[in-house]
Amino acid sequence: MDFGIVKQSVLHLIDHTLPSDGSQTSMVLNGTSKSDALDIRVGMAKWGRKEWLGKLYDPKVREADFLGEYSKHFNFIEMNAVFYSIPNADLIRKWKQMVDKNAIGDFLFMPKFSRPISHIQRLANAEVATEMYLSSIKELGPYLGPCFLQMGDNFSPTNFAILKAYLEKLPKDMKFFLELRHESWFGIESNRKEIIGLLTRLGIGLVICDTSGRRDLVHMELTIREVFIRFNGNNTTDKKNDKARIDDWVDRLKIWIDRGLEKIYFSVQQKDDKDSPGLAKYVIEQFNLKLGATIPEIVWKEDKTSVEKEYVYVPSKELFTMRIVRDEDDATTPPSDPT
């Protein structure tokens, strides 16, 4: 993940403070009490890296089974696997079956629109490709969450008419989020108001991308009572930076929850994905502790096997020897008297 990444040497020069709420957020979250239907989800952008074996996943897990293992730890995934090409229905059904067999609870896929639609055709004359994409994605059945449409950073407000026409044709029985990256969408107030007004009218969410190099994308505008936050960490050796930013989000989300926020999708990604599970672990812990989430907390594989000391009497040597006993061993209590 290189978008918005900056050199570690200049991180201390960047103000990571979350901005004040946008004007639309104040209108959308106008309640004075929590929603009874609060749904909090934490996940990542990928379901497998070999570096996760032995820590997040069992060391013997095959790469083909990574998705199943992932669904044992998280309750949603930002599904980038369908971005590079329009997936076929058979592949989607295979992924659904893997989650069927392994998910420990309610699980959702949040699939990204495929690149041929968003980046190659740039939404123009994309009806056929979109129909193919949505038809395949629907095979996820009960595991299908909102789809998110990410436009390239060269897709500017000059394309507003094309974007508007495309969004208005999307099926009304599905949920969608939109991510915009060109600096003019939120840097120019008239453009900001126009896109926020359109999404609010259509009931489409607006992605908040929290990345160090593009603070303009932390726009803090909610167009529906749901939020999708794509959080990009910096793989810093001193983890205080990333964790402090997470802490700020916990504080803000607590306020939004108290005002009626209904759903949270929080996706964690590091520049080097091998470190993403560690930050996601911290997010889950904080969300459970401070936001009332009930997501099973991650326990590293090497932490699951407790190490104890057991003294074993060896008659031939007339002494006690010590061996390591792990959870799977049949440990016995050492005799109080060797005689």
C-alpha positions as CSV (number, residue, x, y, z in Angstrom):
1,M,0.0,0.0,0.0
2,D,1.9,3.1,-1.3
3,F,-0.9,5.6,-1.6
4,G,-0.5,8.4,1.0
5,I,2.7,6.9,2.5
6,V,5.4,9.3,3.5
7,K,9.0,8.8,4.6
8,Q,9.4,7.9,8.2
9,S,11.8,10.8,8.6
10,V,9.1,13.4,8.1
11,L,6.2,11.7,10.0
12,H,6.8,14.0,13.0
13,L,6.0,17.0,10.8
14,I,2.5,15.8,9.9
15,D,-0.5,16.8,12.0
16,H,-2.5,13.6,12.4
17,T,-5.2,15.2,14.5
18,L,-8.7,14.3,13.3
19,P,-10.5,17.4,12.0
20,S,-13.8,18.6,13.3
21,D,-16.9,16.9,12.1
22,G,-18.2,18.0,8.7
23,S,-21.5,19.8,8.5
24,Q,-23.3,16.8,6.9
25,T,-22.2,14.6,9.8
26,S,-23.9,16.9,12.2
27,M,-27.1,16.6,10.2
28,V,-26.9,12.8,9.7
29,L,-26.0,12.0,13.3
30,N,-28.6,14.2,15.0
31,G,-29.7,11.7,17.6
32,T,-29.2,12.0,21.3
33,S,-29.0,8.3,22.1
34,K,-27.2,5.2,20.9
35,S,-28.6,3.1,18.1
36,D,-30.1,-0.3,19.3
37,A,-28.6,-1.8,16.1
38,L,-25.0,-0.9,16.5
39,D,-22.7,-3.1,14.4
40,I,-18.9,-2.8,14.7
41,R,-16.6,-4.6,12.2
42,V,-12.8,-4.7,12.0
43,G,-10.8,-6.3,9.2
44,M,-8.0,-5.9,6.8
45,A,-7.5,-5.5,3.0
46,K,-6.0,-9.0,2.5
47,W,-6.6,-12.4,3.9
48,G,-3.2,-13.9,3.7
49,R,0.5,-13.4,3.9
50,K,3.0,-16.2,4.5
51,E,4.5,-14.1,7.2
52,W,1.3,-14.6,9.3
53,L,1.9,-18.3,9.5
54,G,2.9,-19.3,13.0
55,K,1.6,-16.1,14.5
56,L,-1.9,-15.3,13.3
57,Y,-2.4,-18.6,11.4
58,D,-1.4,-22.1,12.3
59,P,2.0,-22.8,10.7
60,K,0.6,-25.8,8.8
61,V,-2.2,-23.9,7.1
62,R,-2.0,-24.0,3.3
63,E,-2.1,-20.8,1.3
64,A,-5.3,-21.9,-0.4
65,D,-6.9,-22.0,3.1
66,F,-5.9,-18.5,4.2
67,L,-9.4,-17.0,3.7
68,G,-10.9,-19.7,6.0
69,E,-8.4,-18.9,8.7
70,Y,-8.9,-15.2,8.2
71,S,-12.7,-15.6,8.9
72,K,-11.9,-17.1,12.3
73,H,-10.3,-13.9,13.5
74,F,-12.2,-11.0,11.8
75,N,-15.8,-10.2,11.1
76,F,-15.3,-8.5,7.7
77,I,-12.8,-8.0,4.9
78,E,-12.1,-5.1,2.6
79,M,-12.1,-7.3,-0.4
80,N,-9.4,-6.1,-2.8
81,A,-9.1,-9.6,-4.4
82,V,-11.8,-8.7,-6.9
83,F,-10.3,-5.4,-8.0
84,Y,-8.0,-6.4,-10.8
85,S,-10.5,-8.3,-12.8
86,I,-14.2,-9.0,-12.7
87,P,-14.6,-12.3,-10.7
88,N,-16.4,-15.3,-12.0
89,A,-19.3,-16.7,-10.0
90,D,-17.6,-20.0,-9.4
91,L,-14.7,-18.3,-7.6
92,I,-17.1,-16.2,-5.5
93,R,-19.0,-19.4,-4.5
94,K,-15.8,-21.1,-3.5
95,W,-14.9,-18.2,-1.2
96,K,-18.4,-18.3,0.3
97,Q,-18.0,-22.0,1.0
98,M,-14.7,-21.3,2.8
99,V,-16.4,-18.8,5.1
100,D,-19.3,-21.2,5.6
101,K,-17.0,-23.8,7.0
102,N,-14.7,-21.5,9.1
103,A,-16.3,-18.2,10.3
104,I,-16.7,-18.1,14.0
105,G,-19.6,-15.6,13.7
106,D,-21.3,-13.1,11.5
107,F,-18.9,-12.3,8.6
108,L,-19.1,-9.8,5.7
109,F,-17.2,-9.3,2.5
110,M,-16.9,-5.6,1.4
111,P,-15.8,-6.0,-2.2
112,K,-14.1,-3.3,-4.2
113,F,-15.5,-2.6,-7.6
114,S,-13.3,-4.1,-10.3
115,R,-10.7,-2.0,-12.0
116,P,-12.2,-2.4,-15.5
117,I,-15.2,-0.4,-14.3
118,S,-13.5,2.3,-12.2
119,H,-10.1,2.8,-13.7
120,I,-10.2,1.6,-17.3
121,Q,-13.7,2.6,-18.4
122,R,-13.9,5.2,-15.7
123,L,-17.6,4.5,-15.3
124,A,-18.4,5.5,-18.9
125,N,-20.3,2.8,-20.8
126,A,-19.7,0.5,-18.0
127,E,-23.2,-1.0,-17.7
128,V,-22.3,-4.5,-19.0
129,A,-19.2,-4.8,-16.9
130,T,-21.1,-3.6,-13.8
131,E,-23.9,-6.1,-14.4
132,M,-21.3,-8.9,-14.6
133,Y,-19.5,-7.7,-11.5
134,L,-22.7,-7.4,-9.4
135,S,-24.1,-10.7,-10.6
136,S,-21.0,-12.5,-9.5
137,I,-20.7,-10.6,-6.2
138,K,-24.2,-11.5,-5.2
139,E,-23.1,-15.1,-5.0
140,L,-21.7,-14.2,-1.6
141,G,-25.3,-14.3,-0.4
142,P,-25.6,-13.5,3.4
143,Y,-21.9,-12.6,3.5
144,L,-22.2,-9.7,1.1
145,G,-21.7,-6.4,2.8
146,P,-21.6,-3.0,1.1
147,C,-19.6,-2.7,-2.2
148,F,-17.2,0.2,-2.4
149,L,-16.3,2.1,-5.5
150,Q,-12.8,3.6,-5.4
151,M,-12.0,6.1,-8.1
152,G,-8.4,6.9,-9.1
153,D,-6.7,10.0,-7.9
154,N,-6.9,11.5,-11.5
155,F,-10.7,11.2,-11.4
156,S,-11.6,14.8,-10.7
157,P,-14.9,16.8,-10.2
158,T,-14.9,17.5,-13.9
159,N,-16.3,14.0,-14.2
160,F,-19.2,14.7,-11.8
161,A,-21.9,14.2,-14.4
162,I,-20.5,10.8,-15.3
163,L,-20.3,9.8,-11.7
164,K,-23.8,11.0,-10.9
165,A,-25.3,9.1,-13.8
166,Y,-23.5,6.0,-12.8
167,L,-24.4,6.1,-9.2
168,E,-28.1,6.8,-9.9
169,K,-28.3,3.5,-11.9
170,L,-26.9,1.3,-9.2
171,P,-29.4,-1.1,-7.7
172,K,-31.4,0.3,-4.8
173,D,-31.5,-3.0,-2.9
174,M,-27.7,-3.0,-2.4
175,K,-25.4,-0.9,-0.2
176,F,-22.5,1.1,-1.6
177,F,-19.6,3.3,-0.4
178,L,-17.6,5.7,-2.6
179,E,-14.0,6.7,-2.3
180,L,-12.7,9.8,-4.0
181,R,-9.0,10.7,-4.1
182,H,-8.6,13.7,-6.3
183,E,-7.7,16.7,-4.1
184,S,-10.4,18.9,-5.6
185,W,-13.3,16.9,-4.3
186,F,-12.8,18.1,-0.7
187,G,-10.4,20.9,-1.2
188,I,-12.9,23.1,-3.0
189,E,-16.1,23.8,-1.0
190,S,-18.5,23.8,-3.9
191,N,-17.3,20.4,-5.1
192,R,-17.5,19.1,-1.6
193,K,-21.1,20.2,-1.1
194,E,-22.1,18.8,-4.5
195,I,-20.8,15.3,-4.0
196,I,-22.0,15.1,-0.4
197,G,-25.5,16.3,-1.4
198,L,-25.6,13.6,-4.2
199,L,-24.5,10.8,-1.9
200,T,-26.9,11.8,0.9
201,R,-29.8,11.8,-1.5
202,L,-28.8,8.3,-2.9
203,G,-28.0,6.8,0.5
204,I,-24.4,6.0,-0.5
205,G,-21.7,6.2,2.1
206,L,-18.5,8.2,1.7
207,V,-15.2,6.4,2.5
208,I,-12.8,8.2,4.9
209,C,-9.2,7.3,4.1
210,D,-6.9,8.0,7.0
211,T,-3.4,8.1,5.5
212,S,-0.5,10.3,6.5
213,G,0.3,11.7,3.1
214,R,-3.3,12.8,2.2
215,R,-4.9,14.4,5.2
216,D,-7.5,16.0,2.9
217,L,-9.1,12.6,2.6
218,V,-9.9,12.6,6.4
219,H,-13.0,14.8,5.5
220,M,-15.1,13.6,8.4
221,E,-18.3,13.8,6.4
222,L,-21.0,11.1,6.9
223,T,-23.8,10.9,4.3
224,I,-25.4,7.9,6.0
225,R,-25.5,6.5,9.6
226,E,-22.6,4.2,8.7
227,V,-18.9,4.8,8.4
228,F,-16.2,3.0,6.4
229,I,-12.7,4.0,7.6
230,R,-9.7,2.8,5.6
231,F,-6.8,3.3,8.1
232,N,-3.3,3.1,6.7
233,G,-0.5,2.8,9.2
234,N,3.2,3.6,8.8
235,N,5.0,0.5,10.0
236,T,6.9,2.7,12.4
237,T,9.4,1.0,14.7
238,D,7.9,3.1,17.4
239,K,4.3,2.0,17.3
240,K,3.1,5.0,19.4
241,N,2.2,7.0,16.2
242,D,-0.2,4.4,14.8
243,K,-1.7,3.6,18.1
244,A,-2.2,7.2,19.1
245,R,-4.1,7.7,15.8
246,I,-6.3,4.7,16.6
247,D,-7.0,6.1,20.0
248,D,-8.2,9.3,18.5
249,W,-10.6,7.4,16.3
250,V,-11.9,5.5,19.3
251,D,-12.7,8.8,20.9
252,R,-14.4,10.2,17.8
253,L,-16.4,7.0,17.1
254,K,-17.6,7.0,20.8
255,I,-19.1,10.5,20.1
256,W,-20.7,9.4,16.9
257,I,-22.1,6.2,18.5
258,D,-23.7,8.3,21.2
259,R,-25.3,10.5,18.5
260,G,-26.8,7.6,16.5
261,L,-24.1,6.0,14.4
262,E,-25.3,2.5,13.4
263,K,-22.4,0.7,11.7
264,I,-18.7,0.9,11.7
265,Y,-16.4,-0.7,9.1
266,F,-12.8,-0.2,10.2
267,S,-10.2,-1.6,7.8
268,V,-6.5,-1.7,8.9
269,Q,-3.6,-1.8,6.5
270,Q,0.1,-1.2,6.9
271,K,2.6,-0.2,4.2
272,D,4.0,-3.7,4.7
273,D,1.0,-6.0,5.2
274,K,3.0,-8.4,7.3
275,D,2.5,-6.0,10.2
276,S,-1.2,-5.4,9.6
277,P,-2.5,-8.1,12.0
278,G,-0.6,-6.5,14.9
279,L,-2.3,-3.1,14.4
280,A,-5.7,-4.8,13.8
281,K,-5.3,-6.7,17.1
282,Y,-4.9,-3.4,18.9
283,V,-8.0,-1.9,17.2
284,I,-10.1,-4.9,18.2
285,E,-8.9,-4.6,21.8
286,Q,-9.7,-0.9,22.0
287,F,-13.1,-1.2,20.3
288,N,-14.1,-4.0,22.7
289,L,-12.9,-2.1,25.7
290,K,-14.2,1.4,24.9
291,L,-16.9,1.1,22.2
292,G,-18.8,-2.0,23.4
293,A,-17.7,-4.2,20.5
294,T,-17.8,-8.0,21.1
295,I,-15.2,-9.1,18.5
296,P,-13.1,-12.1,19.6
297,E,-9.7,-10.8,20.4
298,I,-6.7,-12.1,18.6
299,V,-4.3,-14.4,20.4
300,W,-1.0,-15.1,18.7
301,K,-0.3,-18.8,18.0
302,E,2.9,-18.7,20.1
303,D,0.9,-17.3,23.1
304,K,-1.7,-20.1,23.0
305,T,0.6,-22.7,24.3
306,S,1.3,-22.0,27.9
307,V,4.6,-23.2,29.2
308,E,4.8,-24.8,32.6
309,K,7.4,-26.6,34.6
310,E,6.9,-30.1,35.7
311,Y,9.2,-32.1,37.8
312,V,9.5,-35.8,36.8
313,Y,11.1,-38.3,39.2
314,V,13.6,-40.6,37.5
315,P,14.2,-43.5,39.8
316,S,17.4,-44.7,38.1
317,K,19.1,-41.4,38.8
318,E,17.3,-40.7,42.1
319,L,16.7,-37.1,41.3
320,F,14.2,-34.8,39.7
321,T,14.5,-33.6,36.2
322,M,12.6,-30.7,34.7
323,R,10.8,-30.8,31.4
324,I,8.6,-28.3,29.6
325,V,4.9,-29.2,29.6
326,R,2.7,-27.6,27.0
327,D,-1.1,-27.5,27.0
328,E,-1.4,-30.5,24.8
329,D,0.8,-32.7,27.1
330,D,-0.7,-34.8,29.8
331,A,0.9,-33.0,32.7
332,T,0.7,-34.6,36.1
333,T,1.4,-33.2,39.5
334,P,4.9,-34.0,40.8
335,P,5.1,-36.4,43.8
336,S,5.5,-34.7,47.1
337,D,7.9,-37.4,48.3
338,P,10.2,-39.3,45.9
339,T,10.4,-42.2,48.2
